[in-house]
Amino acid sequence: MVSENNIIDRFTKEAGYGFLSNFHPSTVRFDGVLYPTVEHAYQASKSLDPNVRDLIKRAKSPVEAKKLGQGVSVRSDWAEIKIKIMEGLIREKFENPFLRPLLLSTENSLLILNNKWNDRFWGVCRGVGENWLGKILMAERERIRCEENHENEP
C-alpha cells in the first residue's frame, strides 16, 4: 500500500489514504469530550467556550465543523498550542486498533498534505508549505514503531 516513489501526498479515499485525513471518521477525545473526527475536535479546541465547542462537536460533517471553527474567536494562546493539540489528537486517533496498522503500512513514506485550498501551515500548496500535519503523522508512526518494538523485546 506504499506509493511507488515513497511519497504519499493525497490523503483521500480514492488514493487509498483517506485514513490520514483529519476528516476520516475516528472518534477522539479532547478535554473529556468525544468528537466524531479529528477535524471536529481540532476546530472545537480553538475556543474555550463550552457552547461553541458543543456546536462544533454536533456539526453534521467535518467540512461543517471546519467552517464553524473558522468563524470562532480564537483563544489567546492558540498560536502557541495548536501544534501540541494536533499532536494529541493524532495520537488519540491512531490508538484505534483499525487505524494504527494503516498508519504503519505507510512504512517510510514521506507524508505530505498536498492541497489546493492554500493551507501552507498544515500542508503544502503549489510546492510551498510547512506540512505540519505530515510531520506529526510521521512522528506518530515512528512513536508507534518504537513502542511496538519495545513491547516485542524479551
C-alpha positions as CSV (number, residue, x, y, z in Angstrom):
1,M,0.0,0.0,0.0
2,V,3.1,2.3,-0.1
3,S,3.4,4.6,-3.0
4,E,6.0,3.8,-5.7
5,N,8.1,6.9,-5.2
6,N,7.9,6.7,-1.3
7,I,5.8,9.8,-1.1
8,I,2.1,9.9,-0.1
9,D,0.7,13.3,-0.9
10,R,-3.1,12.5,-1.3
11,F,-4.9,11.8,1.9
12,T,-8.0,10.7,0.0
13,K,-10.1,7.5,-0.1
14,E,-9.6,7.4,-3.8
15,A,-5.8,7.3,-3.4
16,G,-6.1,4.7,-0.6
17,Y,-5.0,7.0,2.1
18,G,-8.2,8.6,3.4
19,F,-7.4,7.4,6.9
20,L,-4.6,10.0,7.0
21,S,-7.1,12.9,6.7
22,N,-8.5,14.7,9.7
23,F,-11.9,14.3,8.1
24,H,-11.7,10.5,8.3
25,P,-14.3,9.1,10.8
26,S,-12.4,8.4,14.0
27,T,-13.7,9.1,17.5
28,V,-11.3,11.1,19.5
29,R,-11.5,12.6,23.0
30,F,-10.5,16.2,23.7
31,D,-10.9,17.7,27.2
32,G,-13.0,14.7,28.2
33,V,-15.5,15.1,25.3
34,L,-15.8,12.7,22.4
35,Y,-15.7,14.1,18.8
36,P,-16.5,12.2,15.6
37,T,-13.3,13.3,13.8
38,V,-10.0,14.9,14.5
39,E,-11.3,17.9,12.5
40,H,-14.3,18.4,14.8
41,A,-12.1,18.2,17.9
42,Y,-9.4,20.5,16.4
43,Q,-11.9,23.2,15.4
44,A,-13.6,23.0,18.8
45,S,-10.3,23.3,20.6
46,K,-9.9,26.8,19.1
47,S,-12.4,28.1,21.6
48,L,-12.7,27.9,25.4
49,D,-16.4,28.5,25.3
50,P,-18.2,25.2,26.0
51,N,-21.2,26.3,23.9
52,V,-19.1,26.9,20.9
53,R,-17.3,23.6,21.4
54,D,-20.6,21.8,21.6
55,L,-21.9,23.5,18.5
56,I,-18.8,22.3,16.5
57,K,-19.0,18.8,18.0
58,R,-22.6,18.5,16.7
59,A,-21.6,19.6,13.2
60,K,-23.0,17.1,10.7
61,S,-19.7,16.8,8.8
62,P,-16.0,17.6,9.2
63,V,-16.5,20.2,6.4
64,E,-19.2,21.9,8.5
65,A,-17.0,21.7,11.6
66,K,-14.2,23.4,9.8
67,K,-16.5,26.2,8.6
68,L,-17.8,26.7,12.1
69,G,-14.2,26.7,13.5
70,Q,-13.1,29.4,11.0
71,G,-15.7,31.7,12.4
72,V,-14.9,31.4,16.1
73,S,-13.0,33.9,18.3
74,V,-9.8,32.0,18.7
75,R,-8.4,31.6,22.2
76,S,-5.5,33.9,23.1
77,D,-2.9,31.1,23.3
78,W,-3.8,29.4,20.0
79,A,-0.6,30.1,18.1
80,E,1.4,28.5,20.9
81,I,-0.7,25.4,21.5
82,K,-2.3,24.4,18.1
83,I,0.6,22.0,17.2
84,K,0.5,20.3,20.6
85,I,-3.3,19.9,20.3
86,M,-2.9,18.4,16.9
87,E,-0.2,16.0,18.1
88,G,-2.5,14.8,20.9
89,L,-5.5,14.4,18.6
90,I,-3.4,12.4,16.1
91,R,-2.0,10.2,18.9
92,E,-5.6,9.6,20.1
93,K,-6.8,8.8,16.5
94,F,-4.1,6.2,16.0
95,E,-4.8,4.4,19.2
96,N,-7.6,2.9,17.2
97,P,-6.7,-0.7,16.6
98,F,-8.0,-0.5,13.0
99,L,-6.2,2.8,12.1
100,R,-2.9,2.1,13.8
101,P,-1.8,-0.7,11.3
102,L,-2.9,1.5,8.4
103,L,-0.5,4.2,9.5
104,L,2.3,1.7,10.0
105,S,1.5,0.4,6.5
106,T,2.8,3.7,5.1
107,E,6.3,2.3,6.1
108,N,8.9,5.1,5.5
109,S,6.9,7.1,3.0
110,L,7.1,10.9,3.2
111,L,3.6,12.0,4.2
112,I,2.6,15.4,2.7
113,L,-0.8,17.1,3.0
114,N,-0.8,18.4,-0.6
115,N,-3.8,20.7,-1.0
116,K,-5.4,23.2,-3.3
117,W,-7.0,25.3,-0.5
118,N,-3.8,27.3,0.2
119,D,-3.0,25.6,3.6
120,R,0.7,26.2,3.9
121,F,0.9,25.6,7.6
122,W,-0.6,22.1,8.0
123,G,0.2,21.1,4.4
124,V,1.8,22.1,1.1
125,C,0.1,24.1,-1.7
126,R,1.8,24.6,-5.1
127,G,5.0,23.2,-3.7
128,V,5.2,25.6,-0.7
129,G,4.3,24.8,2.9
130,E,5.4,23.7,6.3
131,N,3.5,20.4,6.2
132,W,2.9,20.2,10.0
133,L,0.2,17.5,9.6
134,G,2.5,15.3,7.6
135,K,5.3,15.8,10.2
136,I,3.0,14.9,13.0
137,L,1.7,11.8,11.2
138,M,5.3,10.7,10.5
139,A,6.3,11.3,14.1
140,E,3.3,9.3,15.4
141,R,4.2,6.5,13.0
142,E,7.7,6.4,14.4
143,R,6.5,6.6,18.0
144,I,4.2,3.6,17.4
145,R,7.0,1.7,15.8
146,C,9.3,2.3,18.8
147,E,6.5,1.4,21.2
148,E,5.8,-1.9,19.4
149,N,9.5,-2.7,19.1
150,H,9.9,-2.2,22.8
151,E,6.9,-4.4,23.6
152,N,8.4,-7.2,21.4
153,E,11.7,-7.1,23.3
154,P,12.4,-10.2,25.5
